[in-house]
Amino acid sequence: MPAPAQEGPSALPRPGRERPGWSASPGAHDGRSAAAARGAQLLADPLTNKDAAFTEAERDAFGLRGLLPSRVLDIDEQVAMELEHLRRKGDDLERYIGLAALQDRNETLFYRLLVEHLEELAPIVYTPTVGQACRQFSHIMRRPRGVWVTPEDLERIPTLLRNAGREDVRLIVVTDNERILGLGDLGAGGIGIPVGKLALYTAGAGIHPRRTLAVSLDCGTDNAELLADPHYLGYRRPRLRGAAYDELVEAFVEAVAEVYPRALVQWEDFKQHNALRLLDRYRHRILSFNDDVQGTAAVVAAGMLSALHVTGEALAEQRVVVVGAGAAGIGTARLLAALLAQAGVDERELRRSVVLLDSRGLLYEGREGIDELKRPHALSRADLGHLGLDAAGAADLATVVRRVAPTVLVGATGVRGAFSPEAVRAMAARVRTPVVLPLSNPTQSAEATPAEILEWSGGRALVAAGSPFPPVRRGRAHRLVGQANNVFVFPGVGLGAIASDAREVTDSMFLVAARALADQVDPERLAAGALYPPLGDLRRVSRALAVAVAREARDTGVGRAIAGGELEAAVDAAIWDPDYPAGP
């Protein structure tokens, strides 16, 4: 008989029988069964619909005879057909809309297609195409996904969460829509980011879609273009600020604790100040993390560790310049300092080993325009003197690079051209193999292109970018460009936290995730210039990270006690494989 999509790699949970693993981790099976639905109702639920894959026996048993074309297809035939449909479309936004329609109709098929063609389709369901989709949200939306919470819902947020109809949500991705990718305030259209992230959680780590929920804290918008659009679907008010904003976030957190007490909350695309302070305020209170802050940092750490496999240098010898002191930049500086401290770098050297620049230059004590969040990363006057920098030199990236002699240059600015030829050449003049990571996306916001960086460094740089770039031709060879994409981190961290029933997501979990990710890059790919695995390996990579994270949670006492031989099984039990259940 047809039933909801399977919640693990093999056995199908039936009503009255919990699937091993879910009872200990993501919660017992919710009891929904296709046996309770018939005919058009069965076809209307994307988690029970199989379209033309319903067998002859199922069509008779569930009143589907005559509601489908006569031919029965298997899921592989359906995947081929859907791929043909997508490739016929004229542009990526149309492909995005087509994939969204498939997800609304048949989630199992959507995820099977995504898993099998992830390298081709991830840039459509997420960056860079999702940015365009968020901008056009009010004009392309066909069927809403997720939950919207506005200031008018302050007293009824638990009801809104229950209205989603999901009894045991284990993963929530929430945004307030203010810093969508590098595009800024996109109002209600920002929901596309949580929806896309959750699709990658399911495709990349196997977290069952019925256990996930996208949430938009629609606090209004200061985007004048949206407010002037007569078709704008969001909360048409100026963006909520101050104490009223904090009250709404607090009410949301309390509602999650009440309705979904075992859920992991991922804060997504909050603007710098809110991103960091909300992370610090709630990370010890509810199971939560911020991917823009911590996921980005772990991806950078993994890239640096991967590079060491090529250069043979010691971790303690690394020096990093981070350009961009927003949430991602500060998060990266925090985690890299912790990584270098593990390698034995003392506190005084740490300040000089990881330096941070904002739009006005290097952060140092006494400089104007340094707010409270940036202050811990400001160099002392003594450090500035040690590096031979004055106020004028500290304002220029190329001069800072000459004085610091970084082995790693990280861009988190959202500004095209933030890496100048002079800065990259200065770096290449001081180190044998520069590691340069222009992280900003979408593509047009990258601090420099991989081709530019390789040209300026004389072909010696190891380059990875936040957005996908094709290989770069250098002489007779092609240099691969790895994607420094958070998708290599957040699905595995989330899966590991859920499988271990973690009470908190700690910095040490991101450090072990970074080390595990670096270990997933094969030598041939490293030799070709890529610091990260291919996206097509994401499920394998996410499982490795999840095992490492679950082990760290157990060993540090924030996760449940899982016997050594059972830890991998606990992770595997939480992984859903998108396939149809057997018939009646």
N, C-alpha and C positions, 0 to 999 in steps of 0.2 A: 504494500500500500504506500502511496506517497505520504511524505511527512515533511516537517520542516527540515531545512538543510542540515546536514550532519554537523555535530559540534565536536569533531575530533577526526583524527586521520583514518579511523577504521570503523569501529562499531557505531551503529546508529542508535541514539537514545530513543527509547519508546516510552510512552506515557506509563508512569509508575515504576520506571527503572532508570536510576541515575547513571550517567556515564562515568566510569571511573576517572578520577582526576577533577572533573568539574565540581563534584561535591566538596572537594577539599580546596579547590582554587576558585574558578570563576562561577561557582554556584550551581545548584542542581538544575537539571533540564526544566524548562519553564512549563512543560506539559502541553504546549500547543501541538496539535496534530492535524494533519490534513484530513483525518477521518471526520473531524468536526465540520469540514467545509465540503461543498460539492459544487460542481458545475462552474458557473461564472465566478462564484465567490472564491473558489480554489484558484482560478486563473488570475484573480485580482490581487492576490497576496504575492509579492515578489519573492518571498522566502519559501513559498510552496509551489509556485508556478514552475513548470518545466517546459512550457510551450509544446512544441511538436515532439518532445521526448517522452511524453506520456505514452505508455504502452497500450496495446489493444485491450489488455485486461484492465488497466487502470481507467481507460476511457469508459468501459462498461461499468466498472465498480463505482465511479464517482460522477456519473452523469455528464461526462465530457463528450459523448458521442455526438457528432455533428457540430461541435464548437471549435473544432480544429481541422485543418486540412488532413486528408486521409493518410498521408505518408508519415511514418514514425522515424524520427531522426535520433541518433545517439548524440551525446554531448560534444564529441569531437567534430561531428558534421556541423553541429550548430556553431561551434567556435569558428570553423572555416567560413561559414556563411556570414557571421557577424563581422569577421575581419574583412571580408570582401565588401560588405556594406560600408564600413568605415573608410576603407582605402579609396572608395569612389567619391567620397565627399571632397569638396573643393578646398577647404582650409581647416586649420586645427580647431578653430572655434566651433565649426559645424561638427567636427569629430567629437569635441567635448559634449555638445548637445546630444549627439547620437549615443555616446556612452552613458550619459545621464539617463536618457530614455530607456536604455537597456537595463540599467541598475534599478530603475523604477518598475520595470516589468518582470525581470528574472534575475535576482541577485546571484544565484549560484552560477549561472552562465556568465554574468558580468565578471565575477571574480575568477572563474576559470580562464576566461579570455585574458584578463589582466595578468594573472600569474604566468601564463604561457607566453605572453608577449610584453613583458614588463618594460624592457628597454625601449620598445616602440611607443608604448601607451602611457608610461609614467609621465613623460613631459606633456601629455594632454590632460590627464586627470589631475595633475599637479603642475608645478612650475615648469615652463613659463606660461602655458596656456591658461591656467587657472586664474592668473592675474587679469587677463583680458575678460574672462568669464565673470569675475567679480565686478569689474567695471560696468559690464553690460547686464548685470544680474536682473534688474527690474524689467529688462526688455527680452530676456531669453528664458526666464524661469517657466518651466512647464508644470512641475509638481514640487511643492516645498518638501525639504528634508530637514529634520532637526527640530529644535525648539527655540523660539524667540522670546526673550524676556525684556520688557521695557520698564522704565521707571513706574509706569502705572500698575505694574504687576507686583510691586514690592511685597504685598501681603499675601500673595497667592502663588508664589513660585513652586512650592511642593505640588500644588495641583497641576501646574503647567508640566512639571516633570512627569507626573503620573499619566498625564494625557498622552504621552508618547507611547503608552501601551507596552512598555518593556519592563518586566518584573525584576530582572536581576542584572542591571547594567553594571559592567565592571570597568568601563573606560569611557570617559567624557573628554572631548576636546572642546574648549570654550574660548571664544574671542570677544573682545569688545570693539573690534573692527577698526581700531584707530591707526594701526601701522601694518597694513596689509602688504606683505612682501616689501618692496621698495616704493610702493605706490601711495602710501599714506592712508588717509581716512576714506574708506569706501562704504561707510554706513552699513545698511542691511546686507549689501552684497558681500560683505566679509564672510558670510556663512559658507561660501565656497571653500574657504581654507580649512575649517574643521571637517567638512564633508570629504574634501580631498585627502586630508591627513588620515582620516579613519579608513578610507579606501586603501591607503598604503599600509596601515596597520593590519588590515585583513589580508590583503594580497601578499604583503611582505613578511608577516609573522603569524598569520593564521588565526587572529583573534576573531571570534565569530561575530558577524555583523549584528545579530540580535542582542549582543552584549555591549554594543557601543551606542553613543548618543552624541550628536553635534549640537552645540548650544551657542547662540548669539546673544550676548548682553547688548541689546540694541539701545544704546544710551543716547540716541540722537546722532547728529552729524554736523560738523562745521564745514563740510564740503558744499560750497555755494552752488556748484553745478548740479549736485543731487537735489538740494533743496528747491532748485528752480525747475527740476524735471517734473512735469505733471504726472508722469507714470511711476515715479519713485515709490517703492513699496514699503520703505522703512518708516521708523518713528520720526516724523517730520518736526523735529525740534532741535535747537542748538545742543551740542554735546554736553552731557551732564558732567559736572566737575565737583571737586572738593568733597565736603562731608556727605553730600547726597550721593555722589558716586560710590564712596566707600560703604555707605549704608546698603546700596544695591548689591555690591559684591559680597558683603557680609551676609545678606539675606540669601544670596545664591549658595554660598558655602554651607550655611545652616540647612538649607533645603536639600542639598546633596547628602549631607550627613544623615538627614532624616529619611530620605526616600531611597538612596543608594549608598548605604554606609560602607560598602566594600569597594566602591568605585575609585579608580585612579583618575585624577583630574589633571589634564595637560592644559596649562595656560598658553595661549597661542596668539601671537601678533598683537600684544599690548605694547603701547608706546613705552619708551625707555624707562621713565620714572615709575610708571605704574607697574611695568613688568618686573623690575627688580624689587620694589617694595612689597608687592603682592606675593612674589615668590618667598621673600624672607619672612613675611607675616604668616603665611599659611603652610609652609613646607613641613613644619613640625606638628601641625594641627590636623591636617588631612593628608592623605596619600596624594602627592602632587609634585609636579615639576614644570619648568618652563623650557620648552624645546629651543626657543630662540636664544635663551641664555645658556642653558646647560647642554643641550643637544649640539648646538653649534660648537661649543667649547670642546666637547668630546670628539667631534669630527676633526677639528683642527689638531687636537692632541694625537689622534690616530694618524693623521697625515704626517706629522712630525716624526712619530715613531716608525712609520713605514719608510720614511726617507733615511732614517738611521740604518735600516737594513741595506740600503744602497751605499751610503757614504762610509759606513763603519765607524762613525764618530760616537762619542759617549753622550748620553743624554745630559749629563751634568755640564757639558761644554756648550749647550745650545743657548743662543740669545735670540729673543723674539721682539720684533716691533709690530704692534697691533695698531692699525690706522682705523680710527672710528671708535669713539668712546660711548656708543649707545649700549643697549642691553646686550647685544651679541659680543661687542668688543670687551666690555667689562666682564661678562661671563667667561670669555676666553682667557682674559688675563688672570682671573681668579683660578681657573682650573689648571692652566699651564704652570702657575706658580706652585700649586699643590703637587703637580707632577714632578717639577724640578726639585722641590723639597724632598720628595720621596727618593730622589737620586742623590741626595746629600748636599745640595746647594744651601749654604747658610742664608739667614734672613737678610744680611746686608747685601750679599751678591744677588739675591732674588730680585731686589728692587731694580738693579741695573740689568738683570737678565731678561725681564719682561717689562717693556716700556710701552706706554699708551699715548697715542695722539688723538686729539679731537680736531675740529675744523680750524682751531686757532693754533694748533701745533702741539708740542710735547707738554704733557702734564707735569708741572713742578710746583713746589711750594711757593706761595706768594704771587703766582700768576693770576691775573684777573679771570673771572668767568669759570672757575672750577666749582661745581656744586658738590653737595655732600656725598653723592654717590661716586663721584670721580676722585674725591680727595684721598682715599686710601691708596690710590695708584699714582699719586703725584711724587716725583722724585724730590729728595731733599736738595737744598742748596749745595751741600757737600757732594751729593751724587752728581749734580750738574757740573760742578767743578772738576770732579774726577773724570768725567767724560769730555771735558774741554768745551762745554757748551755755554753760551750766553743766551740772553733773551732773544736776540735776533736769530741766532742759529737754531734755537729750539723751535722756531716757527716754521722752519723749512724742512720738509721730509728728507730731501737728499742730504742735507747737512747732518740731520739726526742719524741717518743710515751710515754715513761716513764715520761718525763718532762711536756709535754703538756696535757697528760691524755685525748686524744680525745674521744668523744662519737661516732664519725664518721670517718672512714678511707676510702679514695677514691683513687683508682688506675687508672691513665691515662698515663701509661708508654709505653705500647706495649711490655713489657718485661716479659716473663714468669719467675715466681719466685721472682718478685720484692717485694712481701709481704713475709717476712721471718717468720718462726715459732716463733722466739723470739719477733718480733714486735707484732704479733697478741696475743701472751701470755701476753706480757706487757700491751696491751690494755685491755684484759680481766681481768687482775689483778686490774685495776683501775676503771672500770665501770661495772655495773651490766649486761647491755645488749649492747654489742658492735654492731655497725652497720658497716658492711664491704662491700664495693662495688668495686670489681675488674672489671673495665669497659672495659678493652682492648679486642678487637676482631681482627681477628677471634679467635676461641676457644683456639688454642694452644698458644696464646699470653696473656691469662689471667694472672694477677699478682699472683693468687693462685686459686685453684679450690674450689668450695663451700664445698666439702667434707673435704678438708684440713683445711679450715677456721673453720668449725664446730668442727673438731677434736682438733685443737689448742686452741679453746676457751672453750672447755669443753661442747660444744653443746649449749652455751648461745648466740652466735652471731645471728643477723639477717643479712642474706646474700642475695644480688642480684648481678647478673653478666651481663656484656654487651652482652654475647653470651648465647644461650639457654643451660641449663644444666638440667639433669633429677633430680627428687627428691632424697634426700639423706636419707638413712636409719639410724636412730639413735635409737638403742634399738628396741622396737616394733613399733615405729612410723616412718613415713616418713615426712621429712621436705621439703616443697615446696621451690623452688628457683625461685623467681621472676626475670624477665628479665629487667634489667635497660637499656631498649632499647629506643633510640631516637624516634622510631616509635610511641611511646605513646605521643609525643609532637608535632613534626613538622607537621603532617597532620592537627591537630586541630588548631594550630597557623596559618598555611597557609589558611585554610578554613575561620577562623575568620577574618583574614586580608582582604581576598578577599570579603567576604560577607559584610563587613563594609566599603568597599572602602577606606581602611586606606591609609594614605599618608606616614606612617612610621611604622616600627615594633620596638616598644620601649621595654626597659628592663622590664617595669611594665607589659607588656603583657606576658612576660615569667614568671614573678612572679605569676600572676593570673592563668596562665596555670599550674604551678607547684602545686598550692593549689587545683585547680580543679582536677588534676590527683590524688593527694593524697586522695581526697574525693571519688574517684571511686573504691577504693579497699574495698571489703565487709569484714565484721568482721570475717567470717569463714576463708577466705583466709589469712587474717592477722594472725589469731590464728595458722594457719598451717605454718607460717614462710614467706609468700610471701608479699613483699612490693609493688608489682605492680599488676594490673589486668591481667587476661589471654589475650593473643593476640586475641582470638576469640571474645573478647568484644570491639575490636578496634573501630568499627564504633560508638558504643554508647559512648565510651570514647572520641573520636575525636569530636563528636557533643557537648558534655559537655564543652570541652576545647574551641571549636569555639565560643560558646555562651558567655563564660567568656571573651574571647579575644575581640570579637566584642563589648561587653558591655564596656570593658576597653577603646577600641579605641574611642567609642562614648563619654564616660564620660571625657576623657582627651583631646578631641577636635581634635584627629588625624584621626578620622573616621567620616563618615556621620552621621547626626542626624537621629536616628531611634527611633520611639516611643517605649516605654517600652513593650507594648503588641505586637509589630511587630518584635522585635529583633530575637526571636526564629524562627519566620516565615521566616525572611530574610536569616537566616542560612540554614533552611530546603530547601528553594528555590534554594540554590546553590549546593545541594547534588544530584548527579546522582545515580540512581539505575540501575545496569546492567541487563536489561531485554529487550527483543525484542519488538518493537512497534507492534501495531495491524496491520492486513493485510488490503487489499484494501476494 
